[in-house]
Amino acid sequence: MDKSGRMNVLAVETSCDETSAAVVRDDLAVLSNIVLSQDEIHAPFGGVVPELASRQHLKSIVPVVRESLTAAGLPLEAMDYFAVTQGPGLIGSLLVGLCFAKGLAYVHGRPVLGIDHIQAHIESAFLENGGLEFPVLALVVSGGHTSLFVLKKKLVYRLLGKTRDDAAGECLDKIAKFLDLGYPGGPVIQKLAAGGDPGRFAFSLPRMSDRSFDFSFSGLKTAALRTIRAEKISKEGPALADFLASFESAVVRALLSNLRRAAEKVRPKSLILCGGVARNKRLREEFGNLAAADGLAFAIPSPKLCTDNAAMVGALAWAVIKSRKKIPSAMALDAYPRSK
């Protein structure tokens, strides 16, 4: 507890390749949210190298936590709870954050909450839009995850669909890597696609034979690679912007097609778009258009809260604390690499 009598949680996020720490107050004021990216480390490989990621977390976690406390203007002793991403993610990266948080909890005699990474992304939308009505339909789109959840009420998540192969962000990264455009692929493709004609190259959308709400991007990726070879698309070629705009548009249409079908079934009152790929301008705009056309309230976190960050971990921690759910012992927490 700080001098004003407010309670605070120190949150840690190390699920993939961002080392992040945040201090979030009990009224959900984000006092600090420090994120250290590893993009430069992984860029030469065109994707995240798990071993390098976990090693970098080991080097970065202490200075990042210190910077977060300094930015919040609070000492470690003023933290009433610790929270840490428990999964899903890269197991080595997760264990760095989890072991660090457990150590803090043991030394300072405070509870530590294990937080689900995907649920934290969804909570990031509530952090800036607390008035959303339930039920809520949430589309989570990132480099490692593409999922649809329906929430009938706070903290009650039901998975409607998930990717059966590549995630949407992973698909963008792989096409960018193939064309030697740089990493991460999503922001690079968005930049280079600006001004391109999204209708020049046609891409068919994947369809699940069982009519489920699952996603599949491997076929779209294969079709894009086939087009690159057939049309001789290159990073210096005149057709690059049109190709990237067409491919980006196809990814967005695939995402929103499933969202629209799911909305027709579950009849939500609100929509959420979150995750790293939710920074994409085309996706944000078309998502907003879909919600407006159906007369639904919607929320998209600000770009800084779309990428992996500890503020969303702290926000979900407070939701759990206020729900009075039992907090397991720190020793009972273990990392899980895939969704439960």
Secondary structure as GFF3:
##gff-version 3
##sequence-region A 1 340
A	DSSP	beta_strand	8	13	.	.	.	ID=ss1
A	DSSP	beta_strand	18	25	.	.	.	ID=ss2
A	DSSP	beta_strand	30	37	.	.	.	ID=ss3
A	DSSP	alpha_helix	39	42	.	.	.	ID=ss4
A	DSSP	three_ten_helix	43	45	.	.	.	ID=ss5
A	DSSP	alpha_helix	50	72	.	.	.	ID=ss6
A	DSSP	three_ten_helix	76	78	.	.	.	ID=ss7
A	DSSP	beta_strand	81	87	.	.	.	ID=ss8
A	DSSP	alpha_helix	91	108	.	.	.	ID=ss9
A	DSSP	beta_strand	112	116	.	.	.	ID=ss10
A	DSSP	alpha_helix	117	128	.	.	.	ID=ss11
A	DSSP	beta_strand	136	141	.	.	.	ID=ss12
A	DSSP	beta_strand	146	153	.	.	.	ID=ss13
A	DSSP	beta_strand	156	162	.	.	.	ID=ss14
A	DSSP	alpha_helix	168	178	.	.	.	ID=ss15
A	DSSP	alpha_helix	185	193	.	.	.	ID=ss16
A	DSSP	alpha_helix	218	231	.	.	.	ID=ss17
A	DSSP	alpha_helix	240	266	.	.	.	ID=ss18
A	DSSP	beta_strand	270	274	.	.	.	ID=ss19
A	DSSP	three_ten_helix	276	279	.	.	.	ID=ss20
A	DSSP	alpha_helix	281	293	.	.	.	ID=ss21
A	DSSP	beta_strand	297	299	.	.	.	ID=ss22
A	DSSP	alpha_helix	303	306	.	.	.	ID=ss23
A	DSSP	alpha_helix	310	322	.	.	.	ID=ss24
A	DSSP	three_ten_helix	330	332	.	.	.	ID=ss25
###
